Amino acid sequence: MTQSLFKIITFLVGVYALLPTVLARLCHIGVIWQGPRNGRKVAITFDDGPDPTYTPRVLDILKKYGIKACFFVLGYKARAYPELITRMVAEGHEVASHGFRHHFPWFLGPRALFREVRESSRVIADITGRPPRLYRPPWGLFNLFSLLHSHLFGQRVVLWSFMSWDWGRRCTPESITRQVLSRVREGSILVFHDSDDTPGAASGAPEKMLAALPLIIEGLRQRGFSVAPLAELYAPRKNFWQRLGQKIDSLVVRLSGIEDLYHEGRSTLFRLRVKRFRGRTLKLSDGTLLRSRDPIAELHLNNEILQEITRTGKSPERIALLALKEARRSLPALARWASNAPQGKEIRAVLGLTMLYRGAERLGFTICDPPALLKKLATWYQGWLLGLYHPEGRLRYYRHRDKLSPKIVAMGREELIRRYLQASGDNPGTFYRGEE
């Protein structure tokens, strides 16, 4: 019985900790560890800071040589020394997450791991204005939830091409330099440490790294390498969850009979479906009385365009502003459809449910709260989409979820035509629904 229990525990530990680490470290599944082997570019990264003794001197060296690096910082240190994080950003370096307290990943459960990564990301976002795009787990170790959590939150996991061994007691500037220059290849991601207070680091070891760093930079240049920002060594790509989300979205659109609205051969922000209104009677600000069973055009946002908007926007307010601008461009096409299409002539109003409703009153929409159950479902679904499509992932949604509550936006058909067709003197012309 005891031996059986030991075997079960060993198996579970292997699945939880050893297997994910092997897949990431040896098979490089789900991680960035090497850039493309062309262009003779390498990247320099630093772990475990910021440290008031060593990090400013690292920044001085990088500034002297005109080099941009990536700093994988610990959340509690970033909170203690925000001025160093601010300086990194001001001098063009990327700030990434190394967890909050450098805890051993194998000993963390799912909640503790999620808290480590989320708290670190929140601290960095509060200082820099944006959540980190990259994450490096302490010691490069993983558990079953490490990769899953990072992908859900839109972060790329970055390791390194080889160790510089700059943290050991016996290292010297010469040994660090020799280790790097003898193994560097095109696309190498180099890792150094600008702190000596994490477990396993020898006291004073960064002094030797600081002495080696100029020698390494000069040696790289003599060999024809250029030190590039880490972002130049990897191409942004859609992760598995984004690809899956897009397939689900396409399937939902196809099965629901939702069609794109085009203008002059170009997709607009809107997709639509004609259906019967269900719910309590709504009196719109334009005087339209919308009753249950009245025909409406149900509006949906084109998620391909929404993806571009969320990629550009750095805050919910900025995203809403960009969506408002795109909606203003798309509304005349919607008005032409309502004026000229057989189904468009029958509807009483256009109506949608969206988180991006701010400023919609200025476009002529009435804004009101949806039923509680519908609101919960829409909050979950639209938050999920925002997390998938935004490059900074679901962390953006969690930080601003109080501002991202969905609302009903509606406008009467006559008001839509008056505002966006008749007022502009536009000829109704041809409507576009689906392909022309």
Backbone torsions as a table, in degrees:
resi	resn	phi	psi	omega
1	MET	NA	-43.7	-179.8
2	THR	-65.4	-42.4	178.7
3	GLN	-64.4	-38.8	178.2
4	SER	-64.1	-42.8	178.5
5	LEU	-63.7	-40.8	178.3
6	PHE	-61.6	-41.6	179.3
7	LYS	-64.8	-40.3	179.4
8	ILE	-64.3	-45.0	-179.7
9	ILE	-63.3	-43.0	178.4
10	THR	-60.6	-42.3	179.1
11	PHE	-63.5	-44.0	-178.8
12	LEU	-65.4	-40.7	177.4
13	VAL	-63.3	-40.6	178.3
14	GLY	-61.8	-43.9	179.9
15	VAL	-68.7	-38.9	-175.0
16	TYR	-76.2	-38.6	-171.6
17	ALA	-118.2	-51.9	-172.8
18	LEU	-70.6	-46.3	-177.0
19	LEU	-61.2	-48.7	177.7
20	PRO	-60.1	-36.5	179.7
21	THR	-67.4	-41.5	177.8
22	VAL	-63.6	-44.4	-179.9
23	LEU	-62.4	-36.7	-178.3
24	ALA	-81.4	-46.1	-172.9
25	ARG	-79.0	-40.8	-176.3
26	LEU	-96.1	-39.2	-178.9
27	CYS	-94.7	-11.1	177.3
28	HIS	58.7	35.2	178.6
29	ILE	-82.0	122.5	175.9
30	GLY	78.4	11.3	-178.2
31	VAL	-132.1	158.8	171.1
32	ILE	-100.5	125.6	178.8
33	TRP	-134.8	-11.8	-174.9
34	GLN	-154.8	138.1	174.6
35	GLY	-88.9	178.5	179.3
36	PRO	-64.7	142.4	-177.5
37	ARG	-89.4	63.5	173.5
38	ASN	-152.6	155.7	178.9
39	GLY	83.0	-4.4	178.0
40	ARG	51.5	48.0	177.3
41	LYS	-110.2	144.5	171.8
42	VAL	-132.2	162.5	178.4
43	ALA	-122.3	147.2	177.5
44	ILE	-113.8	132.2	178.4
45	THR	-129.5	157.0	179.0
46	PHE	-131.7	140.1	-179.4
47	ASP	-115.5	156.8	164.4
48	ASP	82.5	-3.1	178.6
49	GLY	-86.9	-166.9	1.2
50	PRO	-81.2	150.6	-179.4
51	ASP	-127.2	128.2	-174.9
52	PRO	-66.1	-20.3	180.0
53	THR	-84.3	-42.5	-170.8
54	TYR	-103.6	-39.4	-173.0
55	THR	-60.3	-43.7	178.0
56	PRO	-58.4	-34.7	-179.7
57	ARG	-73.6	-34.4	173.1
58	VAL	-61.2	-45.5	-179.2
59	LEU	-63.2	-36.8	177.5
60	ASP	-61.9	-43.4	-179.7
61	ILE	-65.2	-45.7	-180.0
62	LEU	-62.2	-39.1	178.9
63	LYS	-66.0	-39.3	-179.9
64	LYS	-60.8	-39.5	-176.7
65	TYR	-95.1	0.9	178.7
66	GLY	65.9	40.9	-174.9
67	ILE	-111.3	139.8	174.8
68	LYS	-106.1	128.2	-177.6
69	ALA	-120.8	177.5	176.1
70	CYS	-120.5	126.4	-179.5
71	PHE	-106.3	116.1	174.6
72	PHE	-90.9	100.8	-169.4
73	VAL	-101.2	155.2	174.0
74	LEU	-87.9	138.1	-173.6
75	GLY	-60.9	-42.4	-176.2
76	TYR	-69.4	-30.0	176.7
77	LYS	-75.3	-37.9	176.6
78	ALA	-60.9	-39.5	178.2
79	ARG	-65.9	-35.3	-178.5
80	ALA	-76.3	-30.5	-176.3
81	TYR	-129.4	63.0	-177.4
82	PRO	-62.9	-26.2	-179.4
83	GLU	-64.5	-30.4	177.6
84	LEU	-72.6	-37.6	175.4
85	ILE	-64.0	-43.2	178.6
86	THR	-60.7	-40.5	178.6
87	ARG	-65.7	-41.1	177.2
88	MET	-54.8	-48.7	-178.1
89	VAL	-65.3	-43.9	-178.2
90	ALA	-61.4	-30.2	-178.2
91	GLU	-96.0	10.8	170.6
92	GLY	89.3	11.5	179.0
93	HIS	-88.9	157.1	176.7
94	GLU	-94.2	137.3	177.5
95	VAL	-106.4	121.8	-177.7
96	ALA	-124.3	172.1	-174.2
97	SER	-97.6	138.9	173.7
98	HIS	-122.3	22.3	-174.2
99	GLY	89.9	176.8	-176.6
100	PHE	-90.4	-44.7	-175.4
101	ARG	-130.4	15.8	178.0
102	HIS	60.8	40.2	176.8
103	HIS	-74.2	153.8	-179.7
104	PHE	-73.0	114.3	-173.2
105	PRO	-59.4	-30.7	-177.4
106	TRP	-65.2	-23.7	-176.1
107	PHE	-98.7	7.3	-178.3
108	LEU	-102.2	134.5	171.9
109	GLY	-80.4	175.5	-177.6
110	PRO	-56.5	-46.7	-178.1
111	ARG	-65.0	-43.5	180.0
112	ALA	-64.2	-40.7	178.6
113	LEU	-64.0	-47.3	-179.4
114	PHE	-60.2	-40.5	179.9
115	ARG	-64.7	-40.8	178.5
116	GLU	-57.3	-49.4	-175.6
117	VAL	-73.1	-43.8	-177.4
118	ARG	-64.9	-43.3	-177.8
119	GLU	-65.1	-41.0	176.9
120	SER	-61.6	-44.1	-179.4
121	SER	-64.2	-38.5	178.8
122	ARG	-64.1	-43.6	179.6
123	VAL	-61.3	-46.9	-179.8
124	ILE	-62.1	-43.4	-179.6
125	ALA	-63.7	-37.9	179.2
126	ASP	-64.3	-32.8	-177.8
127	ILE	-85.4	-44.0	-172.5
128	THR	-93.9	-18.6	-177.7
129	GLY	92.2	-1.8	178.3
130	ARG	-151.1	141.4	177.7
131	PRO	-66.2	153.5	-179.6
132	PRO	-69.6	144.2	178.4
133	ARG	-87.8	-20.2	-172.2
134	LEU	-122.7	151.2	179.7
135	TYR	-140.4	136.8	174.1
136	ARG	-126.7	118.2	-178.5
137	PRO	-69.7	147.0	177.6
138	PRO	-55.0	135.6	-177.5
139	TRP	59.7	7.6	-177.4
140	GLY	65.9	29.9	-179.2
141	LEU	-104.8	151.2	-174.1
142	PHE	-130.7	159.0	163.5
143	ASN	-127.0	-175.4	-171.7
144	LEU	-59.8	-25.3	-174.0
145	PHE	-102.7	-5.8	-174.3
146	SER	-60.4	-55.4	-177.8
147	LEU	-67.6	-39.0	-179.5
148	LEU	-60.6	-46.7	-178.1
149	HIS	-64.0	-44.3	-177.8
150	SER	-63.6	-40.2	179.3
151	HIS	-68.7	-38.3	178.6
152	LEU	-62.9	-32.5	-178.6
153	PHE	-97.2	14.7	171.4
154	GLY	72.6	18.9	179.5
155	GLN	-100.8	140.8	173.2
156	ARG	-88.0	138.6	179.3
157	VAL	-92.1	125.5	-175.8
158	VAL	-119.1	128.7	172.6
159	LEU	-107.9	-130.5	-177.9
160	TRP	-154.4	164.7	-179.6
161	SER	-82.8	-36.0	176.0
162	PHE	-163.7	163.8	-179.5
163	MET	-84.4	147.5	172.8
164	SER	-94.9	-10.5	-179.8
165	TRP	52.9	47.4	-175.6
166	ASP	-96.5	4.0	-176.2
167	TRP	-106.6	-7.2	-174.4
168	GLY	-78.0	160.0	-179.0
169	ARG	-66.7	-32.2	-174.3
170	ARG	-94.4	0.2	-178.8
171	CYS	-69.9	153.4	176.4
172	THR	-133.2	162.4	175.5
173	PRO	-55.1	-36.6	-179.0
174	GLU	-69.5	-41.6	-179.3
175	SER	-67.7	-37.8	177.9
176	ILE	-64.7	-46.6	-179.9
177	THR	-61.3	-44.8	-178.8
178	ARG	-64.4	-42.0	-179.5
179	GLN	-60.9	-41.8	-178.4
180	VAL	-72.9	-52.1	-173.1
181	LEU	-69.7	-23.2	179.5
182	SER	-81.4	-19.0	-174.9
183	ARG	-115.6	-10.1	-174.4
184	VAL	-65.1	140.3	176.9
185	ARG	-135.3	169.0	174.6
186	GLU	-57.1	132.5	177.8
187	GLY	85.6	2.3	-178.0
188	SER	-63.9	139.6	172.4
189	ILE	-105.6	111.3	-176.3
190	LEU	-92.5	145.0	-179.5
191	VAL	-127.2	132.0	174.4
192	PHE	-129.8	175.2	-176.5
193	HIS	-131.0	124.0	-179.3
194	ASP	-105.2	33.2	176.8
195	SER	-155.5	154.7	-179.6
196	ASP	-128.4	19.3	-176.3
197	ASP	-110.5	13.2	174.7
198	THR	-94.5	154.6	-177.8
199	PRO	-56.6	132.5	178.5
200	GLY	97.3	-15.4	-178.7
201	ALA	-88.2	136.3	178.1
202	ALA	-79.5	138.6	179.1
203	SER	-59.8	130.1	178.6
204	GLY	82.3	0.3	-178.4
205	ALA	-58.8	-37.6	179.3
206	PRO	-60.5	-21.9	175.7
207	GLU	-60.1	-39.3	179.7
208	LYS	-71.0	-36.9	175.6
209	MET	-63.1	-41.1	-179.8
210	LEU	-63.4	-36.0	177.1
211	ALA	-71.3	-31.7	-177.5
212	ALA	-81.1	-29.1	-171.3
213	LEU	-56.9	-48.0	177.1
214	PRO	-61.9	-36.6	178.8
215	LEU	-64.5	-38.8	179.6
216	ILE	-67.5	-44.8	-178.9
217	ILE	-61.9	-45.5	179.2
218	GLU	-66.3	-38.3	178.3
219	GLY	-65.1	-38.2	177.0
220	LEU	-63.0	-43.0	-179.1
221	ARG	-67.0	-37.5	177.9
222	GLN	-64.4	-28.6	179.3
223	ARG	-89.5	5.0	176.1
224	GLY	86.7	12.9	177.6
225	PHE	-92.0	147.6	170.4
226	SER	-115.1	143.3	178.2
227	VAL	-91.7	116.2	-175.0
228	ALA	-112.0	157.2	171.8
229	PRO	-56.4	146.2	-176.6
230	LEU	-57.4	-34.4	-178.3
231	ALA	-60.9	-24.6	179.9
232	GLU	-76.6	-12.5	-176.9
233	LEU	-97.0	-3.1	175.6
234	TYR	-139.9	143.6	179.7
235	ALA	-91.3	128.9	175.3
236	PRO	-56.4	135.0	179.9
237	ARG	-139.5	160.2	175.6
238	LYS	-79.2	131.6	177.7
239	ASN	-80.5	177.6	-176.8
240	PHE	-56.4	-42.2	-175.8
241	TRP	-68.9	-35.5	176.3
242	GLN	-66.0	-43.0	179.2
243	ARG	-64.4	-42.7	178.0
244	LEU	-63.3	-42.5	179.7
245	GLY	-61.8	-39.7	179.3
246	GLN	-67.1	-37.5	177.4
247	LYS	-65.9	-41.5	177.6
248	ILE	-62.9	-43.9	179.8
249	ASP	-61.5	-43.6	179.1
250	SER	-63.2	-38.7	179.1
251	LEU	-66.5	-43.1	178.6
252	VAL	-61.0	-44.3	179.5
253	VAL	-61.1	-43.9	-177.5
254	ARG	-66.8	-45.0	-176.9
255	LEU	-72.2	-27.3	-176.7
256	SER	-86.2	-6.8	-178.7
257	GLY	75.0	21.0	178.2
258	ILE	-80.2	135.1	-177.0
259	GLU	-123.9	148.5	177.2
260	ASP	-71.1	149.5	173.4
261	LEU	-107.7	123.0	-176.1
262	TYR	-109.6	154.8	171.1
263	HIS	-139.2	118.6	-179.6
264	GLU	52.7	43.0	175.5
265	GLY	78.3	4.0	-177.3
266	ARG	-115.5	137.6	178.4
267	SER	-63.6	141.6	173.5
268	THR	-99.6	179.4	179.1
269	LEU	-68.0	-21.9	-170.6
270	PHE	-99.4	141.3	160.1
271	ARG	-116.3	156.5	-177.1
272	LEU	-147.3	159.8	176.6
273	ARG	-146.1	130.4	178.2
274	VAL	-84.5	129.6	-178.5
275	LYS	-155.4	-179.6	176.6
276	ARG	-93.8	137.9	178.4
277	PHE	-71.0	135.2	176.3
278	ARG	-125.2	129.7	-179.4
279	GLY	140.4	-177.8	179.6
280	ARG	-69.6	157.6	-179.4
281	THR	-62.0	133.5	178.8
282	LEU	-115.4	132.1	172.2
283	LYS	-104.4	114.2	-176.4
284	LEU	-83.3	159.2	-176.7
285	SER	-65.2	-20.8	178.4
286	ASP	-86.6	4.2	178.1
287	GLY	97.9	-10.6	179.5
288	THR	-67.3	132.8	175.6
289	LEU	-104.9	113.6	-175.1
290	LEU	-103.2	114.5	-177.4
291	ARG	-108.2	162.6	177.0
292	SER	-58.6	137.2	-179.4
293	ARG	82.5	-2.4	174.2
294	ASP	-67.8	141.3	177.7
295	PRO	-72.0	135.4	178.8
296	ILE	-135.9	162.4	167.6
297	ALA	-100.9	110.9	179.4
298	GLU	-80.4	120.3	-175.6
299	LEU	-90.7	138.2	172.7
300	HIS	-130.1	148.0	178.8
301	LEU	-84.0	140.8	176.1
302	ASN	-72.9	111.4	-172.3
303	ASN	-68.8	-22.0	175.3
304	GLU	-67.9	-42.2	176.7
305	ILE	-70.9	-39.2	178.1
306	LEU	-60.4	-35.5	178.9
307	GLN	-62.3	-41.7	178.2
308	GLU	-65.7	-38.0	-179.9
309	ILE	-65.1	-46.4	-178.2
310	THR	-69.8	-28.0	177.0
311	ARG	-68.2	-34.3	-177.3
312	THR	-82.4	-38.1	-175.6
313	GLY	-73.5	136.2	179.9
314	LYS	-101.9	-2.4	179.2
315	SER	-153.0	161.0	176.3
316	PRO	-56.5	-36.3	-179.8
317	GLU	-65.9	-42.2	179.8
318	ARG	-67.4	-40.6	177.4
319	ILE	-61.0	-44.9	179.7
320	ALA	-62.8	-37.9	179.8
321	LEU	-65.9	-42.9	178.3
322	LEU	-66.8	-38.4	177.3
323	ALA	-65.3	-38.2	178.0
324	LEU	-62.8	-40.9	178.5
325	LYS	-64.5	-42.0	179.6
326	GLU	-69.0	-35.9	177.3
327	ALA	-64.1	-39.6	178.9
328	ARG	-62.9	-35.8	177.3
329	ARG	-70.3	-31.1	-172.9
330	SER	-90.4	-21.1	-174.3
331	LEU	-63.1	-36.7	176.4
332	PRO	-59.8	-36.8	177.1
333	ALA	-65.5	-37.7	177.1
334	LEU	-66.2	-39.0	178.5
335	ALA	-65.9	-39.1	177.8
336	ARG	-63.6	-40.5	177.4
337	TRP	-62.3	-44.8	-178.8
338	ALA	-65.2	-29.6	-178.3
339	SER	-82.6	-31.3	-167.1
340	ASN	-114.5	-27.3	-177.5
341	ALA	-76.7	143.0	177.4
342	PRO	-54.7	-45.4	178.3
343	GLN	-70.6	-33.7	179.4
344	GLY	-63.5	-32.5	-180.0
345	LYS	-71.0	-17.8	-175.8
346	GLU	-93.5	-17.4	-173.7
347	ILE	-75.4	156.2	175.3
348	ARG	-93.9	-29.5	-174.8
349	ALA	-162.4	167.5	168.4
350	VAL	-108.9	142.8	-172.6
351	LEU	-150.1	137.2	178.2
352	GLY	-141.8	168.3	177.7
353	LEU	-127.0	116.9	-171.8
354	THR	-151.5	153.6	171.1
355	MET	-80.2	-20.0	-174.8
356	LEU	-96.0	61.0	-174.5
357	TYR	-101.9	-9.0	-175.6
358	ARG	-64.3	129.9	-178.1
359	GLY	87.5	-2.9	-177.4
360	ALA	-66.9	-26.1	177.8
361	GLU	-60.1	-35.4	-179.4
362	ARG	-67.2	-20.3	177.0
363	LEU	-89.6	-3.6	178.1
364	GLY	105.2	2.9	-178.6
365	PHE	-84.7	149.1	167.8
366	THR	-93.1	137.3	-179.5
367	ILE	-115.4	132.1	178.0
368	CYS	-150.8	165.2	-178.4
369	ASP	-79.9	140.8	174.8
370	PRO	-81.8	167.7	172.6
371	PRO	-57.0	152.7	-172.2
372	ALA	-57.6	-46.7	-177.7
373	LEU	-65.2	-44.2	178.3
374	LEU	-62.0	-37.7	179.4
375	LYS	-63.7	-42.1	179.1
376	LYS	-63.7	-45.6	-179.7
377	LEU	-63.4	-43.8	-179.1
378	ALA	-67.5	-36.6	178.1
379	THR	-61.5	-45.2	-179.9
380	TRP	-65.3	-48.7	-174.4
381	TYR	-66.6	-46.7	-177.7
382	GLN	-72.3	-32.6	173.7
383	GLY	-64.7	-38.0	177.1
384	TRP	-63.3	-44.7	178.7
385	LEU	-63.5	-42.7	179.2
386	LEU	-61.6	-40.6	177.9
387	GLY	-64.6	-35.2	179.3
388	LEU	-71.2	-44.7	-170.2
389	TYR	-86.7	-24.4	-178.8
390	HIS	-80.6	134.4	-177.4
391	PRO	-63.2	-19.4	178.2
392	GLU	-97.2	7.4	166.4
393	GLY	70.8	-163.8	-174.2
394	ARG	-69.5	-15.4	176.6
395	LEU	-58.6	-38.1	176.3
396	ARG	-57.2	-43.4	-179.3
397	TYR	-66.7	-44.8	-177.3
398	TYR	-65.8	-37.0	-179.3
399	ARG	-68.8	-28.2	-174.1
400	HIS	-122.9	23.2	-173.5
401	ARG	-63.5	-24.0	177.8
402	ASP	-68.8	-19.7	179.2
403	LYS	-98.3	-0.9	-171.4
404	LEU	-118.8	48.9	176.7
405	SER	-94.8	127.0	-175.3
406	PRO	-70.0	148.3	177.3
407	LYS	-131.6	157.1	171.3
408	ILE	-82.0	131.5	171.9
409	VAL	-119.3	132.3	-175.3
410	ALA	-145.4	148.6	176.8
411	MET	-146.4	136.0	177.2
412	GLY	-64.6	150.9	-178.3
413	ARG	-60.4	-46.3	-177.5
414	GLU	-62.8	-39.5	178.9
415	GLU	-67.1	-39.0	177.8
416	LEU	-59.1	-47.5	-179.1
417	ILE	-67.3	-41.6	-179.3
418	ARG	-62.0	-44.0	-175.7
419	ARG	-73.3	-41.8	-166.4
420	TYR	-114.6	1.7	177.0
421	LEU	-127.0	-59.5	-176.3
422	GLN	-71.0	-40.2	-177.3
423	ALA	-65.1	-29.6	-179.7
424	SER	-90.4	-5.6	-177.5
425	GLY	69.4	19.9	-176.8
426	ASP	-74.9	136.4	173.7
427	ASN	-70.4	130.3	179.7
428	PRO	-52.0	-37.5	173.7
429	GLY	55.0	-139.9	-177.2
430	THR	-106.4	133.1	172.9
431	PHE	-86.4	157.7	-180.0
432	TYR	-125.0	117.3	174.6
433	ARG	-138.5	116.1	-168.5
434	GLY	76.2	-156.5	178.4
435	GLU	-74.4	149.8	-179.7
436	GLU	-65.3	NA	NA
